[in-house]
């Protein structure tokens, strides 16, 4: 009589463990990396500032190269490096815009 009660309990326990193992595997499969989403959002902001600088003729030479390196770093999963590169590109875009606006009337002044 003890074995007749033990066998269903053992079978139920085995099924529960198998179910838990399957659930754990499914939870390990993650969706898109949240750091990639943050990178893409920052990239859009940097691209907007780059276009703003370009609209007044103030886009600096290396902004495109820096953004390209940031994309490559993000593709490899190095989001810290990608973030630093985007911040550098953002700085250059802002300074390029500022420089173009400050020097828009620059030129020789003849008297």
ROVEX-935368 format. One record per residue (C-alpha): chain; residue number from 0; residue in one letter; z, x, y. Coordinates in steps of 0.001 Angstrom, whole numbers, plus 500000, padded with zeros to 6 digits. Example, Ala and Ser with C-alpha at 12.3 -4.5 7.8 and 13.67 -1.06 7.14 Angstrom:
// residues 2
 unit pos code      z      x      y
    A   0    A 507800 512300 495500
    A   1    S 507140 513670 498940
// end
This chain:
// residues 111
 unit pos code      z      x      y
    A   0    X 500000 500000 500000
    A   1    X 500693 502863 502359
    A   2    X 497220 504319 501795
    A   3    X 495587 500977 502506
    A   4    X 497227 500936 505962
    A   5    X 496648 504625 506562
    A   6    X 492902 504583 505897
    A   7    X 491970 501987 508595
    A   8    X 494247 503722 511103
    A   9    X 492610 507050 510353
    A  10    X 489128 505530 510703
    A  11    X 490079 503878 514002
    A  12    X 491528 507150 515319
    A  13    X 488356 509007 514379
    A  14    X 486187 506446 516163
    A  15    X 488356 506636 519278
    A  16    X 488145 510415 519367
    A  17    X 484390 510289 518897
    A  18    X 484123 507772 521721
    A  19    X 486223 509925 524035
    A  20    X 484149 512989 523227
    A  21    X 480956 511115 524070
    A  22    X 482426 509894 527347
    A  23    X 483505 513385 528329
    A  24    X 480018 514746 527748
    A  25    X 478517 512016 529882
    A  26    X 480941 512725 532735
    A  27    X 480020 516417 532697
    A  28    X 476442 515504 533556
    A  29    X 476625 515450 537312
    A  30    X 474162 514067 539776
    A  31    X 472775 516090 542658
    A  32    X 475031 518786 544040
    A  33    X 476844 517528 547165
    A  34    X 476425 520979 548700
    A  35    X 472658 520560 548439
    A  36    X 472893 517249 550285
    A  37    X 474934 518914 553040
    A  38    X 472403 521759 553177
    A  39    X 469500 519342 553547
    A  40    X 471298 517457 556318
    A  41    X 471978 520690 558194
    A  42    X 468386 521782 557622
    A  43    X 467107 518586 559251
    A  44    X 469320 519217 562284
    A  45    X 468122 522822 562564
    A  46    X 464484 521740 562255
    A  47    X 465031 519227 565067
    A  48    X 466479 521940 567312
    A  49    X 463614 524237 566374
    A  50    X 461097 521573 567424
    A  51    X 462992 521038 570661
    A  52    X 462760 524752 571447
    A  53    X 459089 524831 570490
    A  54    X 458354 521866 572760
    A  55    X 459207 523975 575818
    A  56    X 457701 527194 574454
    A  57    X 461034 528726 573523
    A  58    X 460845 529075 569746
    A  59    X 461926 532561 568819
    A  60    X 459888 534635 566396
    A  61    X 462316 534833 563456
    A  62    X 463493 531223 563198
    A  63    X 460879 530327 560584
    A  64    X 461673 533398 558496
    A  65    X 465394 532648 558588
    A  66    X 464872 529035 557532
    A  67    X 462651 530192 554668
    A  68    X 465387 532577 553472
    A  69    X 467969 529790 553743
    A  70    X 465839 527505 551570
    A  71    X 465463 530258 548969
    A  72    X 469219 530900 548929
    A  73    X 469938 527186 548512
    A  74    X 467445 526964 545655
    A  75    X 469359 529750 543899
    A  76    X 472638 527898 544492
    A  77    X 474006 530332 547087
    A  78    X 475025 527701 549616
    A  79    X 477348 530018 551545
    A  80    X 474483 532369 552370
    A  81    X 472160 529441 553078
    A  82    X 474691 527929 555467
    A  83    X 475106 531200 557360
    A  84    X 471352 531582 557662
    A  85    X 470966 528041 558971
    A  86    X 473665 528661 561561
    A  87    X 471776 531759 562687
    A  88    X 468547 529748 562924
    A  89    X 470360 527019 564862
    A  90    X 471728 529617 567291
    A  91    X 468273 531087 567828
    A  92    X 466767 527643 568399
    A  93    X 469413 526750 570971
    A  94    X 469136 530070 572754
    A  95    X 465343 529892 572727
    A  96    X 465460 526455 574334
    A  97    X 468029 527619 576883
    A  98    X 466009 530724 577706
    A  99    X 462813 528731 578158
    A 100    X 464522 526234 580446
    A 101    X 466190 528929 582556
    A 102    X 462978 530904 582914
    A 103    X 460489 528063 583273
    A 104    X 459796 528955 586903
    A 105    X 459927 532697 586377
    A 106    X 457077 534722 587682
    A 107    X 456082 536859 590592
    A 108    X 456871 535561 594029
    A 109    X 454487 536791 596658
    A 110    X 455390 536540 600290
// end
